[in-house]
Amino acid sequence: MTTWSTVLRFNTSTDTEDIRPINILRGIFQGDALSPLWFCLALNPLSNILNSTCAGFPLEDTARDGQREVQNNTLNHLLYMDDIKLYAKSESQLNELANLTEQFTNDVKMEFGIDKCKINSVRAGQYYQHQYTLETGEHIDPLDEHDTYKYLGYNQSRQINHKETKQKLKQQFQHRLNTIMKTQLYSRNTIKALNTFAIPVLTYSFGIINWTKTDLKNLQRKINTSMTKFRKHHPRSCVQRLTLPRKEGGRGLIDIQNLHNKQITTLRQYFFSKAESSTLHKQIANNDNQFTPLNLKDKSEQKNEKVTDNKTKLLEWSQKSLHGRHYQDLSQINVDKEASNAWLKRGELFLETEGFMLAIQDQVIETKNYRKFIIKNLSTDTCRKCNSSPETIQHITGACKSIAQTDYKHRHDQVANVIHQKLAHQYKLVDTIVPYYKYIPETVLENPSTKLYFDRGIFTDRTIHFNRPDITLINKTNKTGYLIDIAIPNTHNLQTTIAEKLSKYTELKEEITRLWHLQKVTIVPIVLSTTGVIPKQLHRSLISLNLPSNTYHLLQKAVILNTCRLVRKFLQCEADNPHQHINLNIPSSLFQVTTQNHSLSNE
C-alpha cells in the first residue's frame, strides 16, 4: 500500500486542475475492486480461530417429540466484512473470544472502533453490567437495557424492534419518493429512479422485518398517492398498468409485494439447499418456527411466497369494462401491439404527460358522459362545443365537428410535417433538419429528379372530387408517384379509415398515371390513432416510401402530445366561458394546463 496514491481533479470555469498525488496510508482503497477481496482474505483466519475454540453459544434443535436437544455445534460469532458480533454463554467465554479477536487485530495492524463497540449481557432474562478492558486500557462499555446497537443496518438488542424499524424505513422511503417526484426527469428515468433509489430502501429489509400483506399494499399505495399528488398519475387510472412492463402497456414500476415475496422465496430456497451440507443452516431452519418472516421450519409454500404474474395482471386489466377497452384495442388483429406501446417503452415524455395519456386511454377523464354515467353528478352529456353528440373521450379526441378545423387540423399538420420533412431531406430538397413543430413545408419543392407537393390540388382532364392528397411525391427518374394522405381517427375506426383512404384516391391515381406518363402510382395511407395506437398498415406505408422503420416513433409522439393538448384545452373551455353555469369541478389530477405545463418544444 505504500505505493498507492490518488489524484483529485477540480473542474473550474476555465480549465481543469489536478492536485499533487495523495498517498494512501491505511484502509480500503475506495473504488478498487481487488481491495475488498484482500480485506476478506485477511480477516478469514479470524473466523477460523474463533471456530476452533470451545467457547460460544450452544445451538439447540427440536426433536420430533418436541423435546429440545443440544447439538455439538456452537455459534460464537457472525462476521460480515469489518462488522463482527461475538456470542458466548458466559462472561469468561466472552472475554476469551474478545481476547482472541484483539490479538488477531493487533497482528494484522487493525484497530477496534471503540465508539461503535458495545457488550450486551443477559442473565436469566435480565440485563447486567459487563465491561471489557483492552490491552490499551480502553473500555468496551455495556449496553443499557433500553439501548440498541446497529448491526448490518438495523438497530438490535435482544431482538429487532420491527415496529420502530418499519416506521423509520417508511419515513426514509417517503422522503426519497418525494425527492424523485419533485424532479423534472422524463418518465422512463423517473420510474427508474423509483425502482433503483426509493424501493431498495425497503428491499434490504425483506426477509428480516415482518411486513404484512397490508403493509406492502400501503407502501405501493404511497407511490400511487404521491404520483397523484404531484400530478404524475390519474387517481382513477388502471392500477394494474402501473406495475406492468412498459412493453405491455404499463409504466414499469416494481410491484413491492411481488418483490417481497420473491425475496422470501429466494432466501428460503437458499437455506434449504445449504441445510443439506451445513449443520448450522440445518439447525437454523429447524428452529425458525415463525421467528423470522422466512418461517424455515415449515417447508410447505408460505402465503408470503405467492407472486402475481404479469399474465394475471393483464387478465384483470382486460376484464375491466372501462379500463379494458384500450387493452381490447391493442389486441385487434390489425394492430401492432409492440409498436403501439413503443412510446411508453422509450419514456421520452414527462411523467405528467404520460399519466394524462394513460388516463385518456383508460377513459377516466371527466367528460360529461363520464360524469353522467360513472360519477352520476350530471343530468346531460351533450357536448359543450358542438351540442349535437354525447361528450365521450372518443368524441373529444377525434369526432367533435367544432374543433375539426382547428385542433384536429393542427394535430394532422404536425404529423404531415414529419413525413414531408423526411421525404424532402431524403430526396435532397432541403438541406437541414429542424424540429417537426418548427417546420413549415413549402407547397412545391422540386429538383431535377424529384417533385414534392404539399396540400396542393392536382388538376386533371376530367372532374375528380378527391384531387387534393396531403402530400404528392413524384420520382422523375423511376417515373413513380405516391399519393400520401394522413388521418388520425379514433382507434375503433383505424381499419375503416385505411380502407377509405385506399379507395378515395383510386380515380386520381389512374388519372395522373395516364396524364404524367408514370409507370406506377401508389396510394400511401399514413394512419395512426388519436391515442398512439399503430396499425400494421403504417409499417408497410413507411417501407413503400423508403423511410426509416422507426419513423413512427416521431409520428406517435406528435399525435400523443397534440391529443393531450387538445383534451386539456377542451376541458377548460367551459370553465372559462362566463355564460355557462355548470360546475365542472375538474380535479387537479386531470393535469389542467398551467404555467408549469411543458410546450411541445420542451417535450
Backbone hydrogen bonds, N-H to C=O, Kabsch-Sander energy under -0.5 kcal/mol:
donor,donor_aa,acceptor,acceptor_aa,energy
4,W,1,M,-1.5
6,T,22,I,-2.1
10,F,17,E,-3.3
12,T,10,F,-0.7
12,T,15,D,-2.9
17,E,10,F,-2.9
19,I,8,L,-2.2
22,I,6,T,-3.3
23,N,21,P,-0.5
24,I,4,W,-2.1
25,L,23,N,-0.8
30,Q,28,I,-0.9
32,D,29,F,-1.9
33,A,31,G,-0.5
37,L,33,A,-0.6
38,W,34,L,-2.2
39,F,35,S,-2.6
40,C,36,P,-2.4
41,L,37,L,-2.4
42,A,38,W,-2.2
43,L,39,F,-1.5
44,N,40,C,-1.9
46,L,43,L,-1.2
47,S,43,L,-1.0
48,N,44,N,-1.7
49,I,45,P,-2.6
50,L,46,L,-2.4
51,N,47,S,-2.1
52,S,48,N,-1.4
53,T,50,L,-1.1
57,F,75,L,-2.5
59,L,73,N,-2.3
61,D,69,E,-3.0
63,A,61,D,-0.6
63,A,67,Q,-2.8
66,G,63,A,-1.7
69,E,61,D,-3.2
71,Q,59,L,-2.1
75,L,57,F,-2.6
76,N,74,T,-0.6
78,L,85,K,-2.0
80,Y,83,D,-2.6
83,D,80,Y,-2.4
84,I,82,D,-0.6
85,K,78,L,-2.5
87,Y,76,N,-2.1
89,K,56,G,-0.8
94,L,90,S,-2.0
95,N,91,E,-2.0
96,E,92,S,-2.0
97,L,93,Q,-2.4
98,A,94,L,-2.3
99,N,95,N,-2.5
100,L,96,E,-2.0
101,T,97,L,-2.2
102,E,98,A,-2.4
103,Q,99,N,-2.6
104,F,100,L,-2.4
105,T,101,T,-2.4
106,N,102,E,-2.0
107,D,103,Q,-2.0
108,V,104,F,-2.0
109,K,106,N,-1.0
110,M,105,T,-3.7
114,I,112,F,-1.5
116,K,113,G,-2.4
117,C,113,G,-0.5
117,C,114,I,-1.3
119,I,141,D,-1.6
121,S,119,I,-0.6
123,R,126,Q,-3.2
126,Q,123,R,-1.8
128,Y,121,S,-1.5
132,Y,140,I,-1.6
134,L,138,E,-3.1
137,G,134,L,-1.9
140,I,132,Y,-3.1
141,D,139,H,-0.7
143,L,119,I,-3.1
147,D,144,D,-1.1
149,Y,156,Q,-2.7
151,Y,149,Y,-0.6
151,Y,154,Y,-2.3
154,Y,151,Y,-1.4
156,Q,149,Y,-3.7
157,S,159,Q,-0.9
161,N,155,N,-0.7
162,H,160,I,-1.3
165,T,161,N,-2.4
166,K,162,H,-2.7
167,Q,163,K,-1.8
168,K,164,E,-2.0
169,L,165,T,-2.4
170,K,166,K,-2.5
171,Q,167,Q,-2.0
172,Q,168,K,-2.3
173,F,169,L,-2.6
174,Q,170,K,-2.7
175,H,171,Q,-2.2
176,R,172,Q,-2.2
177,L,173,F,-2.3
178,N,174,Q,-2.5
179,T,175,H,-2.1
180,I,176,R,-2.2
181,M,177,L,-2.2
182,K,178,N,-1.3
183,T,180,I,-1.6
187,S,349,L,-3.2
188,R,347,G,-1.4
190,T,186,Y,-2.5
191,I,187,S,-2.5
192,K,188,R,-2.1
193,A,189,N,-2.2
194,L,190,T,-2.1
195,N,191,I,-2.4
196,T,192,K,-1.9
197,F,193,A,-2.3
198,A,193,A,-1.1
199,I,194,L,-2.6
201,V,198,A,-1.2
202,L,199,I,-1.8
203,T,199,I,-1.6
204,Y,200,P,-1.3
205,S,202,L,-1.7
206,F,202,L,-0.7
206,F,203,T,-1.2
207,G,209,I,-0.6
208,I,205,S,-2.3
209,I,205,S,-2.9
211,W,209,I,-1.2
212,T,210,N,-0.6
216,L,212,T,-2.2
217,K,213,K,-2.1
218,N,214,T,-2.3
219,L,215,D,-2.0
220,Q,216,L,-2.1
221,R,217,K,-2.3
222,K,218,N,-1.7
223,I,219,L,-1.2
224,N,220,Q,-1.8
225,T,221,R,-3.0
226,S,222,K,-2.2
227,M,223,I,-2.5
228,T,224,N,-2.0
229,K,225,T,-2.7
230,F,226,S,-2.1
231,R,228,T,-1.6
232,K,227,M,-4.1
233,H,227,M,-0.9
237,S,234,H,-1.8
242,L,239,V,-1.3
243,T,239,V,-0.6
243,T,240,Q,-0.6
244,L,240,Q,-0.6
248,E,245,P,-1.3
249,G,246,R,-1.5
250,G,245,P,-2.2
251,R,241,R,-2.2
252,G,244,L,-2.5
253,L,242,L,-2.4
256,I,254,I,-0.9
259,L,255,D,-2.7
260,H,256,I,-2.6
261,N,257,Q,-2.5
262,K,258,N,-2.6
263,Q,259,L,-2.0
264,I,260,H,-2.2
265,T,261,N,-2.2
266,T,262,K,-2.5
267,L,263,Q,-2.5
268,R,264,I,-2.4
269,Q,265,T,-2.4
270,Y,266,T,-2.0
271,F,267,L,-2.3
272,F,268,R,-2.5
273,S,269,Q,-2.2
274,K,270,Y,-2.4
275,A,271,F,-2.0
276,E,272,F,-0.5
276,E,273,S,-0.8
277,S,274,K,-1.4
278,S,274,K,-2.2
279,T,277,S,-0.5
282,K,278,S,-2.0
283,Q,279,T,-2.5
284,I,280,L,-2.1
285,A,281,H,-2.4
286,N,282,K,-2.3
287,N,283,Q,-1.6
288,D,284,I,-1.3
289,N,287,N,-2.1
290,Q,288,D,-1.0
295,N,292,T,-1.0
297,K,288,D,-2.5
298,D,295,N,-1.1
299,K,297,K,-0.8
305,E,302,Q,-1.5
306,K,303,K,-1.1
309,D,307,V,-0.8
313,K,309,D,-1.6
314,L,310,N,-2.8
315,L,311,K,-2.1
316,E,312,T,-2.4
317,W,313,K,-2.5
318,S,314,L,-2.6
319,Q,315,L,-1.6
320,K,317,W,-1.3
324,G,320,K,-1.3
325,R,322,L,-1.3
326,H,323,H,-0.9
327,Y,323,H,-0.7
328,Q,324,G,-2.2
329,D,325,R,-2.0
330,L,326,H,-2.3
331,S,327,Y,-1.2
332,Q,329,D,-1.3
335,V,332,Q,-1.5
336,D,534,I,-2.8
337,K,335,V,-1.0
340,S,336,D,-2.2
341,N,337,K,-1.5
342,A,339,A,-1.2
344,L,341,N,-0.5
345,K,341,N,-2.0
346,R,342,A,-2.6
347,G,343,W,-1.7
348,E,343,W,-0.6
351,L,185,L,-0.7
354,E,350,F,-2.5
355,G,351,L,-2.6
356,F,352,E,-1.9
357,M,353,T,-2.3
358,L,354,E,-2.2
359,A,355,G,-1.7
360,I,356,F,-1.9
361,Q,357,M,-2.6
362,D,358,L,-2.4
363,Q,360,I,-0.9
364,V,359,A,-2.2
367,T,365,I,-2.5
369,N,391,E,-2.0
371,R,367,T,-2.3
372,K,368,K,-2.1
373,F,369,N,-2.4
374,I,370,Y,-2.2
375,I,370,Y,-2.0
376,K,371,R,-1.1
377,N,371,R,-2.1
378,L,371,R,-0.6
383,C,389,S,-2.8
387,N,383,C,-1.2
391,E,381,D,-3.5
392,T,390,P,-1.7
396,I,392,T,-1.9
397,T,393,I,-2.4
398,G,394,Q,-1.6
399,A,395,H,-1.9
400,C,395,H,-0.9
401,K,399,A,-0.6
403,I,400,C,-1.1
404,A,401,K,-1.2
406,T,403,I,-0.7
408,Y,403,I,-2.3
409,K,404,A,-0.6
410,H,406,T,-2.3
411,R,407,D,-2.1
412,H,408,Y,-2.6
413,D,409,K,-2.9
414,Q,410,H,-1.8
415,V,411,R,-1.6
416,A,412,H,-2.2
417,N,413,D,-2.5
418,V,414,Q,-1.3
419,I,415,V,-1.8
420,H,416,A,-2.9
421,Q,417,N,-2.4
422,K,418,V,-2.0
423,L,419,I,-2.3
424,A,420,H,-2.7
425,H,421,Q,-2.4
426,Q,422,K,-2.3
427,Y,423,L,-2.2
428,K,425,H,-1.3
429,L,424,A,-3.6
430,V,424,A,-1.1
438,K,435,P,-2.1
439,Y,435,P,-0.8
439,Y,436,Y,-0.5
445,L,452,L,-2.4
447,N,450,T,-2.6
451,K,474,I,-2.2
452,L,445,L,-3.2
453,Y,472,T,-3.0
454,F,443,T,-2.3
455,D,470,D,-3.4
456,R,469,P,-0.6
458,I,467,N,-2.5
459,F,457,G,-0.5
467,N,465,H,-1.2
471,I,484,I,-2.5
472,T,453,Y,-1.8
473,L,482,Y,-2.4
474,I,451,K,-2.9
475,N,480,T,-3.1
476,K,449,S,-2.0
476,K,474,I,-0.8
477,T,449,S,-0.9
479,K,475,N,-1.3
480,T,475,N,-1.5
481,G,520,K,-2.4
482,Y,473,L,-2.5
483,L,522,T,-2.7
484,I,471,I,-3.0
484,I,482,Y,-0.7
485,D,483,L,-0.6
485,D,524,V,-1.7
487,A,526,I,-2.2
493,N,490,N,-2.0
494,L,491,T,-1.7
497,T,493,N,-2.5
498,I,494,L,-2.2
499,A,495,Q,-2.2
500,E,496,T,-2.1
501,K,497,T,-2.3
502,L,498,I,-2.0
503,S,499,A,-1.8
504,K,500,E,-2.3
505,Y,501,K,-1.2
506,T,503,S,-1.1
509,K,505,Y,-2.3
510,E,506,T,-2.0
511,E,507,E,-2.3
512,I,508,L,-2.6
513,T,509,K,-1.5
514,R,510,E,-1.4
515,L,511,E,-2.7
516,W,512,I,-2.3
518,L,513,T,-1.5
519,Q,479,K,-2.6
520,K,479,K,-1.2
522,T,481,G,-2.7
524,V,483,L,-3.1
524,V,522,T,-0.6
526,I,485,D,-2.8
527,V,525,P,-0.8
528,L,487,A,-1.3
529,S,533,V,-2.3
530,T,489,P,-1.7
532,G,529,S,-1.8
536,K,334,N,-2.5
538,L,535,P,-1.3
539,H,535,P,-0.6
539,H,536,K,-0.7
540,R,536,K,-1.1
541,S,537,Q,-2.1
542,L,538,L,-2.2
543,I,539,H,-2.2
544,S,540,R,-2.1
545,L,541,S,-1.1
546,N,543,I,-1.5
547,L,542,L,-2.4
551,T,548,P,-1.8
552,Y,549,S,-0.6
553,H,550,N,-1.6
554,L,550,N,-0.6
554,L,551,T,-0.7
555,L,551,T,-1.6
556,Q,552,Y,-3.0
557,K,553,H,-2.2
558,A,554,L,-2.4
559,V,555,L,-2.2
560,I,556,Q,-2.5
561,L,557,K,-2.5
562,N,558,A,-1.9
563,T,559,V,-2.5
564,C,560,I,-2.4
565,R,561,L,-2.0
566,L,562,N,-2.5
567,V,563,T,-2.2
568,R,564,C,-2.2
569,K,565,R,-2.3
570,F,566,L,-2.4
571,L,567,V,-2.5
572,Q,568,R,-1.3
573,C,569,K,-1.0
573,C,570,F,-0.6
574,E,570,F,-0.5
576,D,572,Q,-1.7
577,N,573,C,-0.6
577,N,574,E,-0.7
580,Q,577,N,-1.5
584,L,582,I,-0.7
590,L,587,P,-1.9
591,F,588,S,-2.0
597,N,594,T,-1.4
603,E,599,S,-1.8
